[in-house]
Structures are given as C-alpha cells and as structure tokens.
Amino acid sequence: MKSAGTPATIFLVQNGVAYTEHFYEYVEHGGTSVSSSALGVPEHEVVKTLVMETDRGDPLIVLMHGDRKVSTKELARVAGAKRVFPCKPEVAQRHSGYLVGGTSPFGTRKPMPVYLERSVLALPRIYINGGRRGYLLGMPPGELVRTLSPVLVDVGLQE
C-alpha cells in the first residue's frame, strides 16, 4: 500500500533516495521493540529519531539504534553544551512538525543539527520513521549521511 506523502517522504523523493515502506500497528509507548517485531527485523536496525534540547534551549536530533539509549552526558560534551535532555512531546512536535512516535529526521519543520550514532553506518539496511506513527522506511544507512550531513558520534549505551 502506497501512502500519501509526508514531509519526510517528499524530502526523500526530492533528494533521490530509494526507500521501502513498512506499515505496522502503532502502540502508544511501544517503542522500537513493537516495530521491529512487527517487521521481523532486529531492533538494532530500527533507528529512533530523538528530539532533544541543550540547556540553552537549542533543539537537536539524535539518531540511535532502537535497542540503545543515549548518553546525554556524552552527547552534551560533543554538542558543546552543559546539558542535553529529551524535549517534552509538545516541544519536540513544535521543533520537528511531527507527532511523537512519528518523528522523522527528514523534512523537519525547523532545520536542526543531527547527531548519528556512528555504528548505525555499519548496518546493511536501516528502518527509520517516515513521518507518521506506524510507518517506517527502509534504506541504506549511507543515505542519512548524504541527505542530513550528521555529526557522527559514539553516545550509545546498552538499554
């Protein structure tokens, strides 16, 4: 089933990214374990898009393996901030233009710096949110680098 475009898919088409669409039953607070089991892929290959803020109120995006947490202390150091913390859902939505649970790093309302966990690039394929709940896009991880020019970081922690 082909879906109507989201800001994310419109951005990807404009940038010549080939992707596959994957739909699943969204579960509130289900996280990447729900989407990975619905798609039958390892949770490590599902990349979550996290909208965070520095202590100065500057928003940023972190792309992290579904089965890892972000070391906010390490991320703050890399981002040159005293502290970094997850945004409240309504703040994240204001920055990204997406509902939490459907946040994509592509086609965000505001341009934000993107931090990508370096080991994501070692995966053969990733699954990342396509701009709505219950909708993931599959693509080679190199497309993240090509289209988002992220800062590569090592800030992942085992869940």
N, CA, C and O atoms as a GROMACS GRO file, in nm:
protein
  636
    1MET      N    1   0.086  -0.119   0.000
    1MET     CA    2   0.000   0.000   0.000
    1MET      C    3   0.090   0.124   0.000
    1MET      O    4   0.176   0.140   0.087
    2LYS      N    5   0.069   0.210  -0.096
    2LYS     CA    6   0.146   0.334  -0.108
    2LYS      C    7   0.071   0.439  -0.026
    2LYS      O    8  -0.052   0.448  -0.031
    3SER      N    9   0.145   0.518   0.049
    3SER     CA   10   0.079   0.616   0.135
    3SER      C   11   0.088   0.754   0.072
    3SER      O   12   0.167   0.779  -0.019
    4ALA      N   13   0.004   0.842   0.124
    4ALA     CA   14   0.015   0.982   0.084
    4ALA      C   15   0.148   1.033   0.137
    4ALA      O   16   0.196   0.985   0.240
    5GLY      N   17   0.207   1.127   0.069
    5GLY     CA   18   0.338   1.177   0.111
    5GLY      C   19   0.335   1.244   0.247
    5GLY      O   20   0.238   1.309   0.284
    6THR      N   21   0.443   1.227   0.319
    6THR     CA   22   0.464   1.301   0.443
    6THR      C   23   0.578   1.399   0.412
    6THR      O   24   0.643   1.384   0.308
    7PRO      N   25   0.602   1.498   0.496
    7PRO     CA   26   0.718   1.585   0.470
    7PRO      C   27   0.847   1.503   0.454
    7PRO      O   28   0.936   1.541   0.378
    8ALA      N   29   0.856   1.390   0.527
    8ALA     CA   30   0.976   1.305   0.519
    8ALA      C   31   0.988   1.242   0.380
    8ALA      O   32   1.095   1.248   0.320
    9THR      N   33   0.880   1.180   0.330
    9THR     CA   34   0.891   1.112   0.200
    9THR      C   35   0.907   1.213   0.088
    9THR      O   36   0.975   1.184  -0.011
   10ILE      N   37   0.848   1.329   0.100
   10ILE     CA   38   0.865   1.434  -0.001
   10ILE      C   39   1.013   1.476  -0.006
   10ILE      O   40   1.070   1.492  -0.113
   11PHE      N   41   1.074   1.494   0.111
   11PHE     CA   42   1.216   1.528   0.122
   11PHE      C   43   1.301   1.419   0.056
   11PHE      O   44   1.392   1.450  -0.021
   12LEU      N   45   1.272   1.292   0.085
   12LEU     CA   46   1.350   1.181   0.031
   12LEU      C   47   1.338   1.174  -0.121
   12LEU      O   48   1.438   1.151  -0.190
   13VAL      N   49   1.218   1.192  -0.173
   13VAL     CA   50   1.199   1.190  -0.318
   13VAL      C   51   1.278   1.304  -0.382
   13VAL      O   52   1.345   1.285  -0.484
   14GLN      N   53   1.269   1.424  -0.322
   14GLN     CA   54   1.343   1.540  -0.375
   14GLN      C   55   1.494   1.515  -0.375
   14GLN      O   56   1.567   1.570  -0.459
   15ASN      N   57   1.541   1.432  -0.281
   15ASN     CA   58   1.685   1.404  -0.270
   15ASN      C   59   1.725   1.272  -0.338
   15ASN      O   60   1.838   1.226  -0.322
   16GLY      N   61   1.633   1.214  -0.412
   16GLY     CA   62   1.665   1.094  -0.489
   16GLY      C   63   1.696   0.971  -0.407
   16GLY      O   64   1.777   0.888  -0.448
   17VAL      N   65   1.633   0.959  -0.289
   17VAL     CA   66   1.656   0.843  -0.203
   17VAL      C   67   1.555   0.733  -0.234
   17VAL      O   68   1.434   0.757  -0.232
   18ALA      N   69   1.604   0.614  -0.263
   18ALA     CA   70   1.516   0.497  -0.283
   18ALA      C   71   1.489   0.437  -0.146
   18ALA      O   72   1.581   0.410  -0.069
   19TYR      N   73   1.362   0.416  -0.116
   19TYR     CA   74   1.326   0.359   0.015
   19TYR      C   75   1.211   0.262  -0.002
   19TYR      O   76   1.138   0.265  -0.101
   20THR      N   77   1.196   0.175   0.098
   20THR     CA   78   1.081   0.085   0.102
   20THR      C   79   0.991   0.130   0.217
   20THR      O   80   1.039   0.184   0.317
   21GLU      N   81   0.861   0.108   0.203
   21GLU     CA   82   0.766   0.148   0.306
   21GLU      C   83   0.722   0.027   0.386
   21GLU      O   84   0.697  -0.080   0.332
   22HIS      N   85   0.714   0.046   0.518
   22HIS     CA   86   0.675  -0.063   0.608
   22HIS      C   87   0.573  -0.009   0.708
   22HIS      O   88   0.601   0.084   0.784
   23PHE      N   89   0.455  -0.070   0.706
   23PHE     CA   90   0.347  -0.026   0.796
   23PHE      C   91   0.332  -0.128   0.908
   23PHE      O   92   0.350  -0.247   0.887
   24TYR      N   93   0.298  -0.081   1.026
   24TYR     CA   94   0.273  -0.171   1.139
   24TYR      C   95   0.173  -0.104   1.231
   24TYR      O   96   0.147   0.016   1.221
   25GLU      N   97   0.117  -0.182   1.320
   25GLU     CA   98   0.017  -0.132   1.416
   25GLU      C   99   0.091  -0.055   1.526
   25GLU      O  100   0.164  -0.114   1.605
   26TYR      N  101   0.072   0.076   1.529
   26TYR     CA  102   0.140   0.160   1.629
   26TYR      C  103   0.085   0.132   1.768
   26TYR      O  104  -0.037   0.122   1.785
   27VAL      N  105   0.172   0.120   1.866
   27VAL     CA  106   0.133   0.101   2.005
   27VAL      C  107   0.191   0.217   2.086
   27VAL      O  108   0.312   0.240   2.086
   28GLU      N  109   0.104   0.291   2.155
   28GLU     CA  110   0.148   0.403   2.239
   28GLU      C  111   0.256   0.357   2.336
   28GLU      O  112   0.236   0.259   2.408
   29HIS      N  113   0.368   0.424   2.339
   29HIS     CA  114   0.483   0.392   2.426
   29HIS      C  115   0.541   0.253   2.399
   29HIS      O  116   0.611   0.198   2.484
   30GLY      N  117   0.511   0.196   2.281
   30GLY     CA  118   0.561   0.061   2.249
   30GLY      C  119   0.706   0.064   2.206
   30GLY      O  120   0.779  -0.034   2.223
   31GLY      N  121   0.749   0.176   2.149
   31GLY     CA  122   0.888   0.192   2.109
   31GLY      C  123   0.928   0.102   1.995
   31GLY      O  124   0.845   0.045   1.924
   32THR      N  125   1.059   0.090   1.977
   32THR     CA  126   1.112   0.017   1.862
   32THR      C  127   1.096  -0.135   1.876
   32THR      O  128   1.107  -0.206   1.776
   33SER      N  129   1.071  -0.185   1.997
   33SER     CA  130   1.051  -0.331   2.009
   33SER      C  131   0.924  -0.372   1.935
   33SER      O  132   0.919  -0.480   1.876
   34VAL      N  133   0.822  -0.287   1.937
   34VAL     CA  134   0.696  -0.317   1.867
   34VAL      C  135   0.718  -0.316   1.716
   34VAL      O  136   0.679  -0.410   1.646
   35SER      N  137   0.782  -0.210   1.665
   35SER     CA  138   0.801  -0.200   1.520
   35SER      C  139   0.896  -0.307   1.469
   35SER      O  140   0.873  -0.363   1.362
   36SER      N  141   1.003  -0.338   1.544
   36SER     CA  142   1.098  -0.438   1.496
   36SER      C  143   1.034  -0.576   1.492
   36SER      O  144   1.057  -0.652   1.398
   37SER      N  145   0.953  -0.611   1.592
   37SER     CA  146   0.891  -0.743   1.588
   37SER      C  147   0.783  -0.748   1.480
   37SER      O  148   0.766  -0.852   1.416
   38ALA      N  149   0.710  -0.639   1.458
   38ALA     CA  150   0.608  -0.636   1.352
   38ALA      C  151   0.672  -0.652   1.214
   38ALA      O  152   0.616  -0.718   1.126
   39LEU      N  153   0.790  -0.593   1.196
   39LEU     CA  154   0.859  -0.601   1.066
   39LEU      C  155   0.948  -0.724   1.056
   39LEU      O  156   0.994  -0.760   0.947
   40GLY      N  157   0.973  -0.791   1.170
   40GLY     CA  158   1.059  -0.908   1.169
   40GLY      C  159   1.205  -0.874   1.144
   40GLY      O  160   1.277  -0.949   1.078
   41VAL      N  161   1.249  -0.759   1.196
   41VAL     CA  162   1.388  -0.719   1.182
   41VAL      C  163   1.447  -0.696   1.322
   41VAL      O  164   1.373  -0.669   1.416
   42PRO      N  165   1.580  -0.708   1.336
   42PRO     CA  166   1.641  -0.683   1.468
   42PRO      C  167   1.616  -0.539   1.513
   42PRO      O  168   1.621  -0.445   1.433
   43GLU      N  169   1.589  -0.522   1.642
   43GLU     CA  170   1.564  -0.388   1.696
   43GLU      C  171   1.684  -0.297   1.675
   43GLU      O  172   1.669  -0.175   1.667
   44HIS      N  173   1.802  -0.356   1.666
   44HIS     CA  174   1.926  -0.280   1.644
   44HIS      C  175   1.922  -0.206   1.509
   44HIS      O  176   1.988  -0.103   1.493
   45GLU      N  177   1.844  -0.259   1.411
   45GLU     CA  178   1.836  -0.198   1.277
   45GLU      C  179   1.725  -0.093   1.266
   45GLU      O  180   1.715  -0.022   1.166
   46VAL      N  181   1.641  -0.083   1.370
   46VAL     CA  182   1.539   0.021   1.372
   46VAL      C  183   1.603   0.143   1.439
   46VAL      O  184   1.648   0.136   1.553
   47VAL      N  185   1.607   0.253   1.365
   47VAL     CA  186   1.674   0.373   1.416
   47VAL      C  187   1.570   0.471   1.468
   47VAL      O  188   1.480   0.513   1.395
   48LYS      N  189   1.583   0.506   1.595
   48LYS     CA  190   1.487   0.600   1.652
   48LYS      C  191   1.537   0.743   1.633
   48LYS      O  192   1.657   0.770   1.638
   49THR      N  193   1.442   0.833   1.612
   49THR     CA  194   1.469   0.976   1.594
   49THR      C  195   1.429   1.045   1.723
   49THR      O  196   1.311   1.052   1.756
   50LEU      N  197   1.526   1.097   1.796
   50LEU     CA  198   1.501   1.162   1.924
   50LEU      C  199   1.525   1.312   1.912
   50LEU      O  200   1.632   1.355   1.869
   51VAL      N  201   1.425   1.389   1.952
   51VAL     CA  202   1.442   1.535   1.954
   51VAL      C  203   1.480   1.573   2.095
   51VAL      O  204   1.406   1.546   2.190
   52MET      N  205   1.596   1.638   2.108
   52MET     CA  206   1.646   1.679   2.238
   52MET      C  207   1.676   1.828   2.235
   52MET      O  208   1.672   1.893   2.130
   53GLU      N  209   1.707   1.880   2.352
   53GLU     CA  210   1.738   2.022   2.366
   53GLU      C  211   1.860   2.039   2.454
   53GLU      O  212   1.884   1.962   2.546
   54THR      N  213   1.937   2.144   2.423
   54THR     CA  214   2.050   2.177   2.511
   54THR      C  215   1.999   2.265   2.624
   54THR      O  216   1.885   2.312   2.621
   55ASP      N  217   2.083   2.288   2.721
   55ASP     CA  218   2.048   2.377   2.832
   55ASP      C  219   2.021   2.519   2.782
   55ASP      O  220   1.958   2.598   2.853
   56ARG      N  221   2.067   2.552   2.662
   56ARG     CA  222   2.040   2.686   2.604
   56ARG      C  223   1.908   2.688   2.527
   56ARG      O  224   1.869   2.792   2.472
   57GLY      N  225   1.840   2.573   2.522
   57GLY     CA  226   1.712   2.566   2.452
   57GLY      C  227   1.726   2.540   2.303
   57GLY      O  228   1.628   2.554   2.228
   58ASP      N  229   1.847   2.502   2.257
   58ASP     CA  230   1.867   2.472   2.115
   58ASP      C  231   1.826   2.327   2.088
   58ASP      O  232   1.876   2.236   2.154
   59PRO      N  233   1.736   2.306   1.990
   59PRO     CA  234   1.695   2.169   1.960
   59PRO      C  235   1.799   2.096   1.875
   59PRO      O  236   1.874   2.158   1.799
   60LEU      N  237   1.801   1.965   1.888
   60LEU     CA  238   1.886   1.882   1.804
   60LEU      C  239   1.821   1.745   1.790
   60LEU      O  240   1.733   1.707   1.868
   61ILE      N  241   1.866   1.672   1.689
   61ILE     CA  242   1.813   1.538   1.664
   61ILE      C  243   1.924   1.437   1.687
   61ILE      O  244   2.038   1.458   1.646
   62VAL      N  245   1.890   1.327   1.753
   62VAL     CA  246   1.983   1.216   1.770
   62VAL      C  247   1.921   1.094   1.703
   62VAL      O  248   1.806   1.060   1.728
   63LEU      N  249   1.999   1.028   1.618
   63LEU     CA  250   1.956   0.904   1.554
   63LEU      C  251   2.031   0.790   1.622
   63LEU      O  252   2.154   0.783   1.618
   64MET      N  253   1.954   0.700   1.683
   64MET     CA  254   2.013   0.596   1.768
   64MET      C  255   1.948   0.461   1.738
   64MET      O  256   1.830   0.453   1.704
   65HIS      N  257   2.029   0.354   1.753
   65HIS     CA  258   1.975   0.218   1.742
   65HIS      C  259   1.855   0.204   1.836
   65HIS      O  260   1.854   0.260   1.946
   66GLY      N  261   1.754   0.129   1.792
   66GLY     CA  262   1.636   0.109   1.874
   66GLY      C  263   1.663   0.042   2.008
   66GLY      O  264   1.590   0.063   2.104
   67ASP      N  265   1.769  -0.040   2.014
   67ASP     CA  266   1.798  -0.113   2.137
   67ASP      C  267   1.905  -0.044   2.222
   67ASP      O  268   1.965  -0.108   2.309
   68ARG      N  269   1.929   0.084   2.198
   68ARG     CA  270   2.030   0.158   2.277
   68ARG      C  271   1.968   0.285   2.334
   68ARG      O  272   1.869   0.338   2.283
   69LYS      N  273   2.029   0.333   2.442
   69LYS     CA  274   1.992   0.463   2.500
   69LYS      C  275   2.100   0.562   2.461
   69LYS      O  276   2.207   0.524   2.415
   70VAL      N  277   2.070   0.689   2.479
   70VAL     CA  278   2.167   0.795   2.450
   70VAL      C  279   2.231   0.839   2.582
   70VAL      O  280   2.161   0.867   2.679
   71SER      N  281   2.363   0.845   2.583
   71SER     CA  282   2.433   0.904   2.697
   71SER      C  283   2.423   1.056   2.679
   71SER      O  284   2.498   1.114   2.600
   72THR      N  285   2.332   1.118   2.752
   72THR     CA  286   2.312   1.263   2.735
   72THR      C  287   2.435   1.340   2.782
   72THR      O  288   2.463   1.449   2.733
   73LYS      N  289   2.508   1.283   2.876
   73LYS     CA  290   2.631   1.347   2.925
   73LYS      C  291   2.734   1.354   2.811
   73LYS      O  292   2.795   1.459   2.787
   74GLU      N  293   2.752   1.241   2.742
   74GLU     CA  294   2.848   1.235   2.632
   74GLU      C  295   2.800   1.322   2.515
   74GLU      O  296   2.880   1.391   2.451
   75LEU      N  297   2.671   1.318   2.487
   75LEU     CA  298   2.615   1.400   2.379
   75LEU      C  299   2.634   1.549   2.408
   75LEU      O  300   2.668   1.625   2.318
   76ALA      N  301   2.611   1.591   2.531
   76ALA     CA  302   2.629   1.732   2.568
   76ALA      C  303   2.774   1.774   2.542
   76ALA      O  304   2.799   1.884   2.492
   77ARG      N  305   2.868   1.686   2.577
   77ARG     CA  306   3.010   1.717   2.556
   77ARG      C  307   3.037   1.739   2.406
   77ARG      O  308   3.102   1.836   2.368
   78VAL      N  309   2.986   1.648   2.323
   78VAL     CA  310   3.007   1.657   2.179
   78VAL      C  311   2.938   1.781   2.121
   78VAL      O  312   2.991   1.847   2.031
   79ALA      N  313   2.820   1.812   2.173
   79ALA     CA  314   2.742   1.925   2.122
   79ALA      C  315   2.788   2.059   2.180
   79ALA      O  316   2.737   2.164   2.142
   80GLY      N  317   2.883   2.056   2.271
   80GLY     CA  318   2.934   2.180   2.331
   80GLY      C  319   2.833   2.246   2.423
   80GLY      O  320   2.827   2.369   2.432
   81ALA      N  321   2.754   2.164   2.493
   81ALA     CA  322   2.653   2.217   2.585
   81ALA      C  323   2.682   2.165   2.725
   81ALA      O  324   2.754   2.067   2.743
   82LYS      N  325   2.624   2.232   2.825
   82LYS     CA  326   2.639   2.183   2.963
   82LYS      C  327   2.554   2.058   2.982
   82LYS      O  328   2.598   1.959   3.041
   83ARG      N  329   2.430   2.065   2.930
   83ARG     CA  330   2.337   1.953   2.945
   83ARG      C  331   2.255   1.936   2.818
   83ARG      O  332   2.230   2.032   2.745
   84VAL      N  333   2.213   1.813   2.794
   84VAL     CA  334   2.120   1.782   2.686
   84VAL      C  335   2.013   1.692   2.746
   84VAL      O  336   2.044   1.601   2.824
   85PHE      N  337   1.888   1.716   2.709
   85PHE     CA  338   1.780   1.634   2.764
   85PHE      C  339   1.670   1.619   2.659
   85PHE      O  340   1.658   1.703   2.569
   86PRO      N  341   1.590   1.511   2.671
   86PRO     CA  342   1.480   1.493   2.575
   86PRO      C  343   1.379   1.606   2.588
   86PRO      O  344   1.352   1.654   2.698
   87CYS      N  345   1.324   1.649   2.477
   87CYS     CA  346   1.220   1.751   2.478
   87CYS      C  347   1.090   1.691   2.529
   87CYS      O  348   1.067   1.571   2.516
   88LYS      N  349   1.005   1.776   2.587
   88LYS     CA  350   0.868   1.735   2.616
   88LYS      C  351   0.801   1.710   2.481
   88LYS      O  352   0.836   1.774   2.382
   89PRO      N  353   0.704   1.618   2.476
   89PRO     CA  354   0.641   1.585   2.347
   89PRO      C  355   0.592   1.706   2.268
   89PRO      O  356   0.612   1.713   2.147
   90GLU      N  357   0.527   1.801   2.335
   90GLU     CA  358   0.474   1.917   2.262
   90GLU      C  359   0.585   2.006   2.208
   90GLU      O  360   0.569   2.068   2.103
   91VAL      N  361   0.698   2.013   2.279
   91VAL     CA  362   0.812   2.092   2.233
   91VAL      C  363   0.878   2.022   2.114
   91VAL      O  364   0.913   2.086   2.014
   92ALA      N  365   0.894   1.891   2.125
   92ALA     CA  366   0.951   1.812   2.014
   92ALA      C  367   0.865   1.829   1.889
   92ALA      O  368   0.917   1.844   1.779
   93GLN      N  369   0.734   1.827   1.906
   93GLN     CA  370   0.643   1.843   1.793
   93GLN      C  371   0.657   1.982   1.731
   93GLN      O  372   0.652   1.998   1.609
   94ARG      N  373   0.673   2.083   1.815
   94ARG     CA  374   0.688   2.220   1.764
   94ARG      C  375   0.817   2.233   1.681
   94ARG      O  376   0.817   2.299   1.578
   95HIS      N  377   0.925   2.170   1.727
   95HIS     CA  378   1.051   2.176   1.653
   95HIS      C  379   1.046   2.096   1.523
   95HIS      O  380   1.089   2.143   1.418
   96SER      N  381   0.994   1.973   1.532
   96SER     CA  382   1.004   1.880   1.418
   96SER      C  383   0.885   1.889   1.322
   96SER      O  384   0.900   1.862   1.203
   97GLY      N  385   0.769   1.927   1.374
   97GLY     CA  386   0.648   1.924   1.293
   97GLY      C  387   0.582   1.786   1.292
   97GLY      O  388   0.482   1.766   1.223
   98TYR      N  389   0.637   1.693   1.368
   98TYR     CA  390   0.583   1.555   1.373
   98TYR      C  391   0.531   1.523   1.513
   98TYR      O  392   0.581   1.574   1.613
   99LEU      N  393   0.430   1.435   1.517
   99LEU     CA  394   0.382   1.382   1.645
   99LEU      C  395   0.489   1.288   1.701
   99LEU      O  396   0.554   1.215   1.626
  100VAL      N  397   0.507   1.289   1.832
  100VAL     CA  398   0.599   1.194   1.895
  100VAL      C  399   0.548   1.054   1.864
  100VAL      O  400   0.428   1.026   1.873
  101GLY      N  401   0.640   0.966   1.827
  101GLY     CA  402   0.601   0.832   1.781
  101GLY      C  403   0.598   0.827   1.630
  101GLY      O  404   0.593   0.719   1.570
  102GLY      N  405   0.601   0.944   1.567
  102GLY     CA  406   0.603   0.952   1.422
  102GLY      C  407   0.710   1.048   1.372
  102GLY      O  408   0.704   1.096   1.259
  103THR      N  409   0.808   1.078   1.458
  103THR     CA  410   0.911   1.176   1.424
  103THR      C  411   1.014   1.118   1.327
  103THR      O  412   1.072   1.013   1.351
  104SER      N  413   1.034   1.190   1.219
  104SER     CA  414   1.135   1.154   1.120
  104SER      C  415   1.242   1.262   1.120
  104SER      O  416   1.213   1.378   1.146
  105PRO      N  417   1.368   1.224   1.089
  105PRO     CA  418   1.471   1.327   1.080
  105PRO      C  419   1.466   1.402   0.947
  105PRO      O  420   1.532   1.504   0.930
  106PHE      N  421   1.385   1.351   0.853
  106PHE     CA  422   1.375   1.411   0.719
  106PHE      C  423   1.258   1.507   0.714
  106PHE      O  424   1.151   1.477   0.766
  107GLY      N  425   1.277   1.621   0.650
  107GLY     CA  426   1.166   1.714   0.629
  107GLY      C  427   1.112   1.775   0.756
  107GLY      O  428   0.991   1.796   0.768
  108THR      N  429   1.198   1.803   0.852
  108THR     CA  430   1.152   1.863   0.978
  108THR      C  431   1.108   2.007   0.955
  108THR      O  432   1.154   2.072   0.861
  109ARG      N  433   1.021   2.055   1.042
  109ARG     CA  434   0.971   2.192   1.031
  109ARG      C  435   1.085   2.293   1.039
  109ARG      O  436   1.090   2.388   0.961
  110LYS      N  437   1.176   2.271   1.134
  110LYS     CA  438   1.294   2.359   1.151
  110LYS      C  439   1.418   2.278   1.118
  110LYS      O  440   1.425   2.160   1.151
  111PRO      N  441   1.518   2.341   1.055
  111PRO     CA  442   1.645   2.269   1.042
  111PRO      C  443   1.710   2.255   1.180
  111PRO      O  444   1.717   2.352   1.255
  112MET      N  445   1.757   2.137   1.212
  112MET     CA  446   1.822   2.113   1.341
  112MET      C  447   1.949   2.033   1.315
  112MET      O  448   1.954   1.955   1.220
  113PRO      N  449   2.052   2.052   1.398
  113PRO     CA  450   2.170   1.966   1.383
  113PRO      C  451   2.132   1.821   1.412
  113PRO      O  452   2.052   1.794   1.501
  114VAL      N  453   2.191   1.729   1.335
  114VAL     CA  454   2.162   1.587   1.351
  114VAL      C  455   2.289   1.517   1.399
  114VAL      O  456   2.397   1.536   1.343
  115TYR      N  457   2.274   1.435   1.502
  115TYR     CA  458   2.383   1.354   1.556
  115TYR      C  459   2.348   1.208   1.530
  115TYR      O  460   2.242   1.161   1.572
  116LEU      N  461   2.435   1.138   1.461
  116LEU     CA  462   2.410   0.999   1.422
  116LEU      C  463   2.508   0.907   1.494
  116LEU      O  464   2.630   0.925   1.487
  117GLU      N  465   2.454   0.807   1.563
  117GLU     CA  466   2.539   0.706   1.627
  117GLU      C  467   2.619   0.637   1.516
  117GLU      O  468   2.561   0.577   1.424
  118ARG      N  469   2.751   0.646   1.525
  118ARG     CA  470   2.841   0.600   1.419
  118ARG      C  471   2.816   0.456   1.376
  118ARG      O  472   2.822   0.425   1.257
  119SER      N  473   2.789   0.366   1.471
  119SER     CA  474   2.774   0.224   1.439
  119SER      C  475   2.652   0.194   1.352
  119SER      O  476   2.642   0.085   1.295
  120VAL      N  477   2.558   0.289   1.341
  120VAL     CA  478   2.442   0.271   1.252
  120VAL      C  479   2.492   0.251   1.108
  120VAL      O  480   2.430   0.178   1.031
  121LEU      N  481   2.602   0.317   1.073
  121LEU     CA  482   2.653   0.310   0.936
  121LEU      C  483   2.707   0.171   0.899
  121LEU      O  484   2.726   0.141   0.781
  122ALA      N  485   2.731   0.087   1.000
  122ALA     CA  486   2.780  -0.049   0.974
  122ALA      C  487   2.667  -0.145   0.936
  122ALA      O  488   2.692  -0.257   0.891
  123LEU      N  489   2.542  -0.102   0.954
  123LEU     CA  490   2.428  -0.190   0.924
  123LEU      C  491   2.406  -0.199   0.773
  123LEU      O  492   2.432  -0.103   0.701
  124PRO      N  493   2.357  -0.314   0.725
  124PRO     CA  494   2.330  -0.328   0.582
  124PRO      C  495   2.210  -0.242   0.540
  124PRO      O  496   2.208  -0.190   0.429
  125ARG      N  497   2.112  -0.228   0.629
  125ARG     CA  498   1.989  -0.156   0.600
  125ARG      C  499   1.932  -0.106   0.731
  125ARG      O  500   1.948  -0.171   0.835
  126ILE      N  501   1.866   0.008   0.727
  126ILE     CA  502   1.802   0.060   0.848
  126ILE      C  503   1.654   0.082   0.821
  126ILE      O  504   1.610   0.090   0.706
  127TYR      N  505   1.579   0.092   0.930
  127TYR     CA  506   1.436   0.122   0.926
  127TYR      C  507   1.417   0.244   1.015
  127TYR      O  508   1.450   0.241   1.133
  128ILE      N  509   1.363   0.350   0.956
  128ILE     CA  510   1.354   0.477   1.028
  128ILE      C  511   1.218   0.539   1.004
  128ILE      O  512   1.156   0.513   0.900
  129ASN      N  513   1.170   0.619   1.098
  129ASN     CA  514   1.033   0.670   1.087
  129ASN      C  515   1.013   0.753   0.962
  129ASN      O  516   1.098   0.833   0.923
  130GLY      N  517   0.898   0.733   0.901
  130GLY     CA  518   0.865   0.803   0.777
  130GLY      C  519   0.776   0.924   0.796
  130GLY      O  520   0.726   0.980   0.698
  131GLY      N  521   0.755   0.966   0.920
  131GLY     CA  522   0.679   1.089   0.942
  131GLY      C  523   0.538   1.069   0.994
  131GLY      O  524   0.461   1.164   1.003
  132ARG      N  525   0.504   0.945   1.030
  132ARG     CA  526   0.377   0.922   1.098
  132ARG      C  527   0.388   0.795   1.179
  132ARG      O  528   0.475   0.710   1.154
  133ARG      N  529   0.300   0.782   1.277
  133ARG     CA  530   0.302   0.664   1.364
  133ARG      C  531   0.267   0.539   1.284
  133ARG      O  532   0.175   0.541   1.202
  134GLY      N  533   0.342   0.431   1.308
  134GLY     CA  534   0.314   0.305   1.240
  134GLY      C  535   0.366   0.299   1.097
  134GLY      O  536   0.314   0.223   1.015
  135TYR      N  537   0.468   0.380   1.068
  135TYR     CA  538   0.516   0.391   0.929
  135TYR      C  539   0.668   0.407   0.930
  135TYR      O  540   0.720   0.513   0.967
  136LEU      N  541   0.739   0.301   0.890
  136LEU     CA  542   0.885   0.307   0.883
  136LEU      C  543   0.930   0.298   0.738
  136LEU      O  544   0.860   0.242   0.653
  137LEU      N  545   1.047   0.355   0.712
  137LEU     CA  546   1.107   0.350   0.579
  137LEU      C  547   1.237   0.271   0.588
  137LEU      O  548   1.316   0.291   0.680
  138GLY      N  549   1.258   0.181   0.493
  138GLY     CA  550   1.382   0.106   0.487
  138GLY      C  551   1.474   0.168   0.383
  138GLY      O  552   1.430   0.207   0.275
  139MET      N  553   1.604   0.177   0.416
  139MET     CA  554   1.702   0.236   0.323
  139MET      C  555   1.844   0.201   0.369
  139MET      O  556   1.864   0.159   0.483
  140PRO      N  557   1.941   0.217   0.280
  140PRO     CA  558   2.080   0.201   0.325
  140PRO      C  559   2.116   0.315   0.420
  140PRO      O  560   2.075   0.429   0.397
  141PRO      N  561   2.192   0.288   0.526
  141PRO     CA  562   2.223   0.393   0.623
  141PRO      C  563   2.305   0.509   0.566
  141PRO      O  564   2.301   0.620   0.620
  142GLY      N  565   2.378   0.484   0.458
  142GLY     CA  566   2.456   0.592   0.397
  142GLY      C  567   2.371   0.709   0.351
  142GLY      O  568   2.421   0.821   0.338
  143GLU      N  569   2.242   0.683   0.325
  143GLU     CA  570   2.153   0.793   0.284
  143GLU      C  571   2.137   0.897   0.394
  143GLU      O  572   2.113   1.014   0.366
  144LEU      N  573   2.150   0.854   0.521
  144LEU     CA  574   2.142   0.951   0.632
  144LEU      C  575   2.256   1.052   0.620
  144LEU      O  576   2.236   1.172   0.638
  145VAL      N  577   2.375   1.001   0.590
  145VAL     CA  578   2.492   1.088   0.579
  145VAL      C  579   2.477   1.180   0.458
  145VAL      O  580   2.504   1.300   0.466
  146ARG      N  581   2.433   1.122   0.347
  146ARG     CA  582   2.422   1.200   0.223
  146ARG      C  583   2.318   1.311   0.233
  146ARG      O  584   2.340   1.422   0.184
  147THR      N  585   2.204   1.283   0.297
  147THR     CA  586   2.095   1.382   0.296
  147THR      C  587   2.090   1.470   0.420
  147THR      O  588   2.034   1.580   0.414
  148LEU      N  589   2.146   1.426   0.533
  148LEU     CA  590   2.134   1.502   0.657
  148LEU      C  591   2.265   1.562   0.705
  148LEU      O  592   2.265   1.647   0.794
  149SER      N  593   2.378   1.520   0.647
  149SER     CA  594   2.511   1.565   0.692
  149SER      C  595   2.524   1.564   0.844
  149SER      O  596   2.554   1.667   0.904
  150PRO      N  597   2.500   1.449   0.907
  150PRO     CA  598   2.503   1.444   1.053
  150PRO      C  599   2.644   1.448   1.110
  150PRO      O  600   2.742   1.420   1.041
  151VAL      N  601   2.651   1.483   1.238
  151VAL     CA  602   2.774   1.470   1.315
  151VAL      C  603   2.776   1.325   1.364
  151VAL      O  604   2.682   1.281   1.428
  152LEU      N  605   2.883   1.250   1.334
  152LEU     CA  606   2.892   1.112   1.379
  152LEU      C  607   2.940   1.109   1.523
  152LEU      O  608   3.040   1.172   1.558
  153VAL      N  609   2.869   1.034   1.607
  153VAL     CA  610   2.901   1.030   1.750
  153VAL      C  611   2.902   0.887   1.801
  153VAL      O  612   2.850   0.796   1.736
  154ASP      N  613   2.960   0.868   1.917
  154ASP     CA  614   2.958   0.740   1.988
  154ASP      C  615   2.898   0.768   2.126
  154ASP      O  616   2.970   0.782   2.224
  155VAL      N  617   2.766   0.775   2.132
  155VAL     CA  618   2.697   0.812   2.257
  155VAL      C  619   2.594   0.708   2.298
  155VAL      O  620   2.512   0.733   2.385
  156GLY      N  621   2.598   0.589   2.234
  156GLY     CA  622   2.500   0.485   2.264
  156GLY      C  623   2.537   0.405   2.388
  156GLY      O  624   2.654   0.376   2.413
  157LEU      N  625   2.435   0.370   2.465
  157LEU     CA  626   2.450   0.286   2.583
  157LEU      C  627   2.356   0.168   2.570
  157LEU      O  628   2.246   0.182   2.515
  158GLN      N  629   2.397   0.050   2.620
  158GLN     CA  630   2.307  -0.066   2.619
  158GLN      C  631   2.183  -0.030   2.700
  158GLN      O  632   2.193   0.036   2.803
  159GLU      N  633   2.065  -0.074   2.654
  159GLU     CA  634   1.941  -0.050   2.729
  159GLU      C  635   1.944  -0.127   2.859
  159GLU      O  636   1.849  -0.120   2.937
   0.00000   0.00000   0.00000
